[in-house]
């Protein structure tokens, strides 16, 4: 029975850790932009709320419009609520409720305001959604085990789709074949990178061609992580290396850290020792079973 419990715990571990990383990373990011919040939202914002309304995505509610109609509210007070809810994602009893409320506040801060959002904000939203629906909690029944396993599959599917189509787009773009795409990404102005590639390396075209082709290969090969432990480890470590490069050389620390965490939760946990090919376990057929399939 002990081996079965360990197997079950391993299967659920990725979803247990997922909201912790999301909460801490979102809290750090909100703290980082805290001094500039009045310039993004409210009466003193750089972009007038009436103008910003024309740029809205049409989905959900807009924080700029709320503050425009209720000027007595403080954007930093709402941000403080946001940070508090992020920290509550680290406490298991409040994960589902905190993630549910954060879905709406995060959307108002970043997704409806297209001027201040980019891809990582949408990726964070899907992680919150998975945490709301599939967080394991304290329920260890066979039915809940199967439900949580669906959440892991959803996280894996999201990563496979994001990486594969990202690589497919680069595959049909000439700039990633000749190296100019990755050169431009690394040498963006005001990127805030920790490491910078020397300008003289621009005279080494083959270096950047290889770097661009490796990026395409890593993204296109992401679906083979489904095939089992050996392939999964290769994909996990190369993807982490890719995002470390993005963080260090481009300065997209928030994006890089979130994607590394997602990959660890999806491919390292909960499948460190098991394959990703789904098979019904004796626990699912008979909760009293003492035999594991590992």
C-alpha positions, 0 to 999 in steps of 0.5 A: 500500500505504501508503494501505491501511495507514493505513486499517487503522490508523485502523479499529483505533485506537479499540480500541487506545486504549479500554483506555488510557482505561479503565485510567487512569480506573479507577486514578484512581477507586480511588486516590480512594476508597483511604482509605475502602476499610476502611469498605467492605470487611473486618472494620471495614466499615460494613455487616457481611459477613453482612448484605451477603451478603443484598444480593449480586446472585448473580453472581461472587464477593464481596470482603466474603465473601473478607475475612470468611473470610480476615481476614489479607488486606488490602483495600488490597493487593487495591486495589493489585493493581487499580491495577497492572492498570489501569496495565498496560492502557496497555502493549499486550503486557499489555492482554488479560491485565490486562483479563481479571484486572480483569474479576473483581477489578472485579466483586468490588469493585463489581458484587457489592457493590450498596451501593457500585456504580452504572451506570458500574461496569457500563459499565466492565466491558463496556469491559474485556470488549471489550478482552479479546476484541477488542484488536487487538494486533500482529496485522494480518492480514485475519481479525484486522482483521475480528474487531477491527471486530466489537469496534468495532461492539459498542462502538457498539451498547452506546452506542446501546442505553444512550443510546436506552433512557435517553432513552426512559425519560425520554420517558415521565417527566413530570419531564423534560418539566417540567424538575423531573428535571434540576433535581433531578439538579443540586441533589442534596445532597453532589454535589460539583459544580464548578459550581452553578446558582443557586437563583433559576434555579428561577423560570425553568421554561422554562430547565429544560424546554428543558434536559430536552428537549435531554437526551432529544433527544440520547439518543434521536437517538444511533442516527443516528451510524450514518448517516455522518460528518455525523450522527456528528459532531453526535452526538459533540459534543452527547453530549460536551457533555451529559457535560461538563454532568453532570460539572461540574454534578452532580459525576459526574466518573468517569461523565462522563469514562468516557462521553466516552472511550467516545464518542471511541473509538466515533465519533471513532476509528476512523471520523474519515474513514470511514462507519460503514456496514460494507463489505468492503474490498479488504484483507479480500478480498485482504491484498495489495490496494493499493486503499482504499475511503475 
